[in-house]
Amino acid sequence: KPYFSGGSLHCSISHTRSMAFCALATVPVGLDAEEQNRRVRPGIPEKALSAQELAQWRASADPAQTFLQLWTLKEATVKLTGDGLRGYPRHLSFQFLDGQPVLLGSGFTYRLWQYAGHWVALCAKPPLPERCRIVSI
């Protein structure tokens, strides 16, 4: 996990085939991004999603997008905690309340958005940075 020694800035990095993303914040953060057109291999949702998430996925009008949203949230979480992906993160079970992602009991806050054909998830301990600015370079 990248870090700045002796400073008050925290960072998290993610990349896809076409873009790189970096979150810089004054609080610890986890960031992940996935291309929305990424193919979801058969069998992966059953390995990666909790029982509750599988029900959401199966009921979804667009299962591939639902999976990619849940996956980015899971990866952002393990980047924040420093746990990394050890196997499949089925122990993390997200739900959407009023359209916002929630991991009950975690104490984390989330932001999930679309950017240039990607799902981008940001995870932080409260307070989640109020402003997110995307800079293209």
N, CA, C and O of each residue as an XYZ file, in Angstrom:
548
protein
N       0.860     -1.179      0.000
C       0.000      0.000      0.000
C       0.898      1.231      0.000
O       1.729      1.379      0.896
N       0.754      2.104     -0.968
C       1.612      3.292     -1.001
C       1.267      4.260      0.129
O       0.123      4.337      0.577
N       2.279      4.990      0.576
C       2.054      5.974      1.631
C       3.121      7.057      1.541
O       4.154      6.882      0.895
N       2.850      8.180      2.203
C       3.793      9.279      2.320
C       4.386      9.212      3.719
O       3.651      9.275      4.705
N       5.692      9.086      3.819
C       6.285      9.023      5.152
C       6.351     10.425      5.751
O       6.733     11.386      5.084
N       5.975     10.516      7.008
C       6.084     11.775      7.732
C       5.113     12.855      7.303
O       5.302     14.020      7.655
N       4.089     12.507      6.561
C       3.146     13.528      6.116
C       1.739     13.214      6.561
O       1.478     12.165      7.150
N       0.841     14.124      6.278
C      -0.550     13.921      6.670
C      -1.419     13.542      5.479
O      -2.642     13.486      5.606
N      -0.814     13.283      4.331
C      -1.579     12.867      3.156
C      -1.634     11.351      3.074
O      -0.675     10.653      3.404
N      -2.783     10.862      2.626
C      -2.984      9.437      2.396
C      -3.326      9.257      0.927
O      -3.907     10.144      0.301
N      -2.962      8.100      0.380
C      -3.282      7.881     -1.031
C      -3.700      6.445     -1.275
O      -3.401      5.546     -0.489
N      -4.392      6.254     -2.373
C      -4.760      4.938     -2.862
C      -4.758      5.025     -4.383
O      -5.148      6.039     -4.961
N      -4.316      3.954     -5.017
C      -4.139      3.951     -6.468
C      -4.885      2.774     -7.076
O      -4.951      1.694     -6.489
N      -5.446      2.998     -8.262
C      -6.089      1.937     -9.024
C      -5.841      2.203    -10.499
O      -5.640      3.346    -10.909
N      -5.856      1.144    -11.289
C      -5.727      1.343    -12.736
C      -6.526      0.291    -13.481
O      -6.815     -0.787    -12.963
N      -6.868      0.631    -14.688
C      -7.521     -0.294    -15.605
C      -6.656     -0.311    -16.860
O      -5.577      0.281    -16.883
N      -7.123     -0.982    -17.889
C      -6.352     -0.982    -19.141
C      -6.217      0.407    -19.734
O      -5.226      0.706    -20.399
N      -7.209      1.263    -19.498
C      -7.225      2.545    -20.182
C      -6.963      3.765    -19.299
O      -6.688      4.845    -19.823
N      -7.041      3.623    -17.982
C      -6.884      4.793    -17.114
C      -6.202      4.421    -15.803
O      -6.199      3.263    -15.386
N      -5.626      5.433    -15.171
C      -5.086      5.294    -13.820
C      -5.810      6.294    -12.931
O      -6.130      7.402    -13.361
N      -6.067      5.896    -11.688
C      -6.768      6.725    -10.719
C      -5.935      6.797     -9.451
O      -5.311      5.814     -9.053
N      -5.929      7.968     -8.818
C      -5.214      8.135     -7.560
C      -6.059      9.024     -6.662
O      -6.501     10.095     -7.078
N      -6.282      8.585     -5.441
C      -6.992      9.399     -4.457
C      -5.958      9.926     -3.471
O      -5.169      9.155     -2.925
N      -5.959     11.223     -3.246
C      -5.140     11.869     -2.231
C      -6.098     12.510     -1.234
O      -7.023     13.223     -1.623
N      -5.876     12.254      0.043
C      -6.801     12.764      1.059
C      -6.062     12.983      2.369
O      -4.949     12.492      2.563
N      -6.691     13.719      3.252
C      -6.118     13.947      4.584
C      -6.571     12.874      5.575
O      -6.179     12.904      6.742
N      -7.391     11.932      5.119
C      -7.811     10.780      5.915
C      -7.462      9.520      5.133
O      -7.364      9.579      3.908
N      -7.270      8.378      5.801
C      -7.003      7.144      5.069
C      -8.148      6.819      4.111
O      -9.321      6.926      4.471
N      -7.799      6.422      2.894
C      -8.785      6.116      1.859
C      -8.399      4.846      1.109
O      -7.235      4.447      1.077
N      -9.398      4.233      0.514
C      -9.195      3.125     -0.413
C      -9.938      3.460     -1.687
O     -11.062      3.959     -1.636
N      -9.330      3.193     -2.826
C      -9.906      3.545     -4.121
C      -9.801      2.351     -5.051
O      -8.791      1.648     -5.059
N     -10.841      2.123     -5.830
C     -10.761      1.115     -6.883
C     -11.579      1.575     -8.071
O     -12.546      2.324     -7.929
N     -11.177      1.115     -9.246
C     -11.881      1.430    -10.485
C     -11.908      0.198    -11.371
O     -10.961     -0.588    -11.395
N     -12.999      0.040    -12.092
C     -13.150     -1.046    -13.064
C     -13.827     -0.483    -14.308
O     -14.728      0.351    -14.213
N     -13.387     -0.943    -15.467
C     -14.044     -0.545    -16.712
C     -15.438     -1.155    -16.753
O     -15.621     -2.326    -16.421
N     -16.418     -0.356    -17.162
C     -17.791     -0.839    -17.188
C     -18.013     -1.909    -18.252
O     -18.967     -2.682    -18.164
N     -17.136     -1.959    -19.257
C     -17.290     -2.979    -20.289
C     -16.456     -4.223    -19.996
O     -16.336     -5.104    -20.846
N     -15.878     -4.298    -18.795
C     -15.089     -5.472    -18.414
C     -15.986     -6.701    -18.375
O     -17.075     -6.676    -17.800
N     -15.521     -7.756    -18.983
C     -16.273     -9.010    -19.006
C     -16.200     -9.659    -17.622
O     -15.125     -9.772    -17.034
N     -17.344    -10.076    -17.119
C     -17.409    -10.791    -15.844
C     -17.443    -12.279    -16.174
O     -18.407    -12.778    -16.755
N     -16.390    -12.969    -15.800
C     -16.290    -14.396    -16.114
C     -17.351    -15.202    -15.354
O     -17.644    -14.919    -14.192
N     -17.915    -16.200    -16.020
C     -18.904    -17.052    -15.352
C     -18.313    -17.684    -14.092
O     -17.154    -18.098    -14.077
N     -19.116    -17.751    -13.050
C     -18.697    -18.378    -11.802
C     -18.050    -17.429    -10.807
O     -18.018    -17.724     -9.612
N     -17.534    -16.300    -11.268
C     -16.868    -15.360    -10.361
C     -17.855    -14.730     -9.375
O     -17.548    -14.665     -8.185
N     -19.023    -14.264     -9.816
C     -19.949    -13.685     -8.828
C     -20.275    -14.648     -7.687
O     -20.343    -14.226     -6.532
N     -20.479    -15.934     -7.986
C     -20.789    -16.904     -6.933
C     -19.627    -17.076     -5.961
O     -19.844    -17.408     -4.795
N     -18.402    -16.858     -6.420
C     -17.228    -16.979     -5.548
C     -16.971    -15.706     -4.748
O     -16.480    -15.773     -3.621
N     -17.299    -14.548     -5.317
C     -16.902    -13.267     -4.726
C     -17.986    -12.591     -3.902
O     -17.672    -11.787     -3.025
N     -19.247    -12.893     -4.159
C     -20.338    -12.165     -3.512
C     -20.909    -12.941     -2.334
O     -20.948    -14.171     -2.337
N     -21.350    -12.196     -1.329
C     -22.048    -12.806     -0.190
C     -23.417    -13.289     -0.658
O     -23.843    -12.964     -1.766
N     -24.097    -14.049      0.163
C     -25.433    -14.548     -0.185
C     -26.393    -13.391     -0.466
O     -27.181    -13.449     -1.411
N     -26.327    -12.350      0.349
C     -27.194    -11.186      0.152
C     -26.877    -10.483     -1.160
O     -27.786    -10.082     -1.886
N     -25.590    -10.332     -1.468
C     -25.186     -9.689     -2.728
C     -25.579    -10.540     -3.930
O     -25.976    -10.012     -4.969
N     -25.465    -11.864     -3.785
C     -25.884    -12.739     -4.883
C     -27.359    -12.537     -5.206
O     -27.752    -12.550     -6.373
N     -28.171    -12.351     -4.177
C     -29.597    -12.095     -4.402
C     -29.786    -10.777     -5.153
O     -30.609    -10.697     -6.065
N     -29.022     -9.736     -4.772
C     -29.092     -8.455     -5.495
C     -28.670     -8.645     -6.946
O     -29.317     -8.140     -7.863
N     -27.585     -9.376     -7.142
C     -27.025     -9.599     -8.466
C     -28.014    -10.343     -9.358
O     -28.230     -9.968    -10.511
N     -28.612    -11.401     -8.810
C     -29.559    -12.205     -9.596
C     -30.813    -11.414     -9.950
O     -31.395    -11.623    -11.014
N     -31.237    -10.506     -9.069
C     -32.450     -9.717     -9.297
C     -32.191     -8.476    -10.147
O     -33.135     -7.788    -10.536
N     -30.942     -8.186    -10.434
C     -30.575     -6.961    -11.132
C     -30.987     -6.988    -12.604
O     -30.947     -8.030    -13.258
N     -31.381     -5.824    -13.104
C     -31.670     -5.680    -14.530
C     -30.377     -5.758    -15.345
O     -30.415     -6.088    -16.531
N     -29.229     -5.456    -14.718
C     -27.934     -5.504    -15.393
C     -26.918     -6.156    -14.456
O     -26.151     -5.460    -13.791
N     -26.909     -7.506    -14.401
C     -26.045     -8.203    -13.461
C     -24.555     -7.857    -13.592
O     -23.862     -7.763    -12.578
N     -24.057     -7.668    -14.798
C     -22.626     -7.349    -14.968
C     -22.280     -6.040    -14.273
O     -21.257     -5.951    -13.595
N     -23.117     -5.032    -14.432
C     -22.838     -3.739    -13.799
C     -22.988     -3.829    -12.285
O     -22.220     -3.212    -11.547
N     -23.964     -4.589    -11.823
C     -24.136     -4.781    -10.377
C     -22.904     -5.447     -9.792
O     -22.416     -5.036     -8.739
N     -22.394     -6.483    -10.474
C     -21.192     -7.146     -9.979
C     -20.011     -6.182     -9.941
O     -19.295     -6.125     -8.941
N     -19.800     -5.425    -11.016
C     -18.656     -4.507    -11.060
C     -18.758     -3.435     -9.973
O     -17.740     -3.048     -9.399
N     -19.950     -2.954     -9.683
C     -20.126     -1.988     -8.594
C     -19.733     -2.618     -7.258
O     -18.962     -2.036     -6.495
N     -20.262     -3.805     -6.980
C     -19.948     -4.477     -5.720
C     -18.462     -4.805     -5.629
O     -17.861     -4.676     -4.563
N     -17.871     -5.227     -6.738
C     -16.448     -5.572     -6.740
C     -15.583     -4.346     -6.438
O     -14.636     -4.441     -5.657
N     -15.891     -3.206     -7.041
C     -15.077     -2.007     -6.774
C     -15.215     -1.591     -5.317
O     -14.244     -1.139     -4.710
N     -16.396     -1.736     -4.751
C     -16.585     -1.406     -3.332
C     -15.758     -2.325     -2.445
O     -15.141     -1.873     -1.481
N     -15.745     -3.609     -2.767
C     -14.962     -4.571     -1.991
C     -13.467     -4.261     -2.089
O     -12.762     -4.256     -1.080
N     -12.986     -4.001     -3.309
C     -11.561     -3.713     -3.472
C     -11.168     -2.411     -2.780
O     -10.102     -2.334     -2.169
N     -12.009     -1.397     -2.867
C     -11.705     -0.134     -2.177
C     -11.599     -0.372     -0.667
O     -10.756      0.224      0.005
N     -12.454     -1.240     -0.147
C     -12.443     -1.539      1.285
C     -11.145     -2.227      1.706
O     -10.515     -1.822      2.683
N     -10.748     -3.259      0.978
C      -9.534     -3.982      1.380
C      -8.275     -3.153      1.123
O      -7.235     -3.403      1.733
N      -8.361     -2.180      0.235
C      -7.228     -1.263      0.073
C      -7.134     -0.325      1.274
O      -6.036     -0.015      1.737
N      -8.277      0.125      1.776
C      -8.260      0.982      2.962
C      -7.745      0.218      4.178
O      -6.896      0.718      4.916
N      -8.251     -0.976      4.383
C      -7.871     -1.734      5.577
C      -6.455     -2.295      5.486
O      -5.838     -2.618      6.501
N      -5.950     -2.405      4.264
C      -4.625     -2.989      4.073
C      -4.662     -4.505      4.010
O      -3.612     -5.144      3.937
N      -5.865     -5.097      4.038
C      -5.998     -6.551      3.990
C      -5.649     -7.119      2.618
O      -5.167     -8.247      2.516
N      -5.890     -6.349      1.573
C      -5.663     -6.863      0.230
C      -6.637     -7.983     -0.087
O      -7.409     -8.416      0.769
N      -6.592     -8.442     -1.313
C      -7.483     -9.532     -1.718
C      -6.803    -10.862     -1.441
O      -5.873    -11.262     -2.142
N      -7.270    -11.520     -0.433
C      -6.817    -12.873     -0.110
C      -7.988    -13.797     -0.406
O      -8.896    -13.951      0.411
N      -7.957    -14.392     -1.556
C      -9.111    -15.192     -1.963
C     -10.215    -14.265     -2.440
O      -9.952    -13.195     -2.988
N     -11.430    -14.678     -2.230
C     -12.573    -13.879     -2.654
C     -13.212    -13.226     -1.424
O     -13.425    -13.889     -0.409
N     -13.517    -11.933     -1.515
C     -14.017    -11.185     -0.341
C     -15.514    -11.370     -0.079
O     -16.262    -10.392     -0.046
N     -15.950    -12.602      0.105
C     -17.369    -12.870      0.356
C     -17.809    -12.382      1.729
O     -19.001    -12.188      1.968
N     -16.850    -12.182      2.634
C     -17.182    -11.733      3.990
C     -17.642    -10.277      4.016
O     -18.246     -9.836      4.993
N     -17.362     -9.533      2.958
C     -17.845     -8.151      2.844
C     -19.176     -8.190      2.109
O     -19.250     -8.673      0.979
N     -20.221     -7.687      2.739
C     -21.558     -7.777      2.162
C     -22.192     -6.391      2.091
O     -22.627     -5.836      3.100
N     -22.231     -5.851      0.885
C     -22.761     -4.504      0.671
C     -24.242     -4.547      0.348
O     -24.758     -5.511     -0.217
N     -24.902     -3.467      0.729
C     -26.263     -3.227      0.290
C     -26.370     -1.758     -0.086
O     -25.531     -0.939      0.288
N     -27.404     -1.447     -0.824
C     -27.624     -0.071     -1.236
C     -28.855      0.445     -0.508
O     -29.956     -0.075     -0.688
N     -28.665      1.474      0.319
C     -29.759      2.114      1.040
C     -29.931      3.510      0.472
O     -29.003      4.318      0.493
N     -31.117      3.788     -0.033
C     -31.387      5.065     -0.700
C     -30.351      5.339     -1.782
O     -29.941      6.482     -1.986
N     -29.930      4.277     -2.477
C     -28.987      4.418     -3.581
C     -27.528      4.536     -3.167
O     -26.650      4.608     -4.026
N     -27.255      4.558     -1.866
C     -25.884      4.705     -1.380
C     -25.348      3.367     -0.877
O     -26.055      2.645     -0.173
N     -24.096      3.026     -1.231
C     -23.536      1.771     -0.750
C     -23.245      1.814      0.746
O     -22.748      2.811      1.269
N     -23.566      0.709      1.423
C     -23.372      0.606      2.869
C     -22.794     -0.776      3.176
O     -23.237     -1.786      2.629
N     -21.808     -0.797      4.053
C     -21.272     -2.041      4.590
C     -21.588     -2.000      6.075
O     -20.831     -1.441      6.868
N     -22.716     -2.601      6.443
C     -23.213     -2.504      7.816
C     -22.162     -2.972      8.816
O     -21.504     -3.994      8.620
N     -22.023     -2.202      9.891
C     -21.110     -2.545     10.961
C     -19.655     -2.207     10.714
O     -18.822     -2.407     11.597
N     -19.325     -1.698      9.529
C     -17.918     -1.441      9.200
C     -17.415     -0.107      9.748
O     -16.231      0.037     10.053
N     -18.311      0.858      9.870
C     -17.881      2.198     10.258
C     -17.264      2.973      9.111
O     -16.768      4.080      9.318
N     -17.283      2.413      7.893
C     -16.733      3.090      6.724
C     -17.833      3.820      5.966
O     -19.010      3.470      6.058
N     -17.433      4.826      5.225
C     -18.345      5.522      4.334
C     -17.849      5.325      2.912
O     -16.664      5.083      2.682
N     -18.773      5.431      1.958
C     -18.465      5.118      0.568
C     -19.014      6.164     -0.380
O     -20.004      6.840     -0.101
N     -18.348      6.271     -1.487
C     -18.848      7.019     -2.635
C     -18.609      6.139     -3.852
O     -17.511      5.612     -4.028
N     -19.615      5.976     -4.685
C     -19.520      5.175     -5.905
C     -20.035      6.026     -7.042
O     -21.147      6.550     -6.973
N     -19.241      6.171     -8.090
C     -19.683      6.971     -9.211
C     -19.147      6.402    -10.508
O     -18.271      5.537    -10.523
N     -19.713      6.926    -11.620
C     -19.275      6.574    -12.961
C     -18.377      7.687    -13.484
O     -18.663      8.870    -13.303
N     -17.302      7.294    -14.128
C     -16.414      8.279    -14.747
C     -15.792      7.658    -15.994
O     -15.095      6.647    -15.911
N     -16.044      8.260    -17.129
C     -15.423      7.880    -18.402
C     -15.459      6.369    -18.643
O     -14.436      5.758    -18.949
N     -16.642      5.777    -18.502
C     -16.794      4.355    -18.761
C     -16.264      3.455    -17.665
O     -15.989      2.280    -17.908
N     -16.115      3.988    -16.460
C     -15.598      3.235    -15.318
C     -16.547      3.353    -14.129
O     -17.281      4.332    -13.997
N     -16.518      2.345    -13.273
C     -17.067      2.457    -11.932
C     -15.898      2.792    -11.029
O     -14.853      2.145    -11.097
N     -16.066      3.795    -10.184
C     -15.017      4.215     -9.261
C     -15.612      4.210     -7.858
O     -16.666      4.799     -7.617
N     -14.926      3.538     -6.935
C     -15.391      3.460     -5.551
C     -14.324      4.044     -4.630
O     -13.132      3.779     -4.781
N     -14.784      4.838     -3.680
C     -13.913      5.435     -2.668
C     -14.444      5.021     -1.306
O     -15.645      5.096     -1.050
N     -13.547      4.584     -0.437
C     -13.892      4.142      0.911
C     -13.033      4.913      1.903
O     -11.836      5.094      1.677
N     -13.632      5.367      2.999
C     -12.877      6.071      4.047
C     -13.601      5.906      5.366
O     -14.799      5.624      5.407
N     -12.856      6.086      6.440
C     -13.495      6.201      7.738
C     -14.113      7.591      7.776
O     -13.558      8.521      7.191
N     -15.236      7.753      8.444
C     -15.834      9.092      8.486
C     -14.867     10.104      9.076
O     -14.150      9.787     10.025
N     -14.833     11.280      8.551
C     -15.707     11.762      7.484
C     -15.113     11.465      6.112
O     -13.915     11.636      5.886
N     -15.966     11.022      5.210
C     -15.563     10.853      3.817
C     -15.282     12.243      3.264
O     -16.053     13.169      3.514
N     -14.200     12.406      2.521
C     -13.957     13.735      1.949
C     -15.198     14.239      1.224
O     -15.768     13.539      0.387
N     -15.610     15.462      1.556
C     -16.828     16.016      0.971
C     -16.666     16.301     -0.510
O     -17.606     16.153     -1.291
N     -15.485     16.705     -0.881
C     -15.241     17.063     -2.272
C     -14.329     16.038     -2.910
O     -13.310     15.651     -2.339
N     -14.700     15.612     -4.080
C     -13.813     14.792     -4.899
C     -13.624     15.550     -6.200
O     -14.588     15.931     -6.864
N     -12.391     15.755     -6.541
C     -12.113     16.463     -7.785
C     -11.337     15.522     -8.667
O     -10.331     14.947     -8.252
N     -11.808     15.368     -9.884
C     -11.126     14.515    -10.852
C     -10.319     15.408    -11.773
O     -10.833     16.353    -12.370
N      -9.042     15.080    -11.869
C      -8.131     15.863    -12.692
C      -7.600     14.964    -13.798
O      -7.047     13.902    -13.515
N      -7.755     15.360    -15.021
C      -7.197     14.613    -16.140
C      -5.838     15.193    -16.481
O      -5.675     16.406    -16.607
N      -4.861     14.301    -16.627
C      -3.521     14.781    -17.002
C      -3.006     14.012    -18.199
O      -1.896     14.268    -18.666
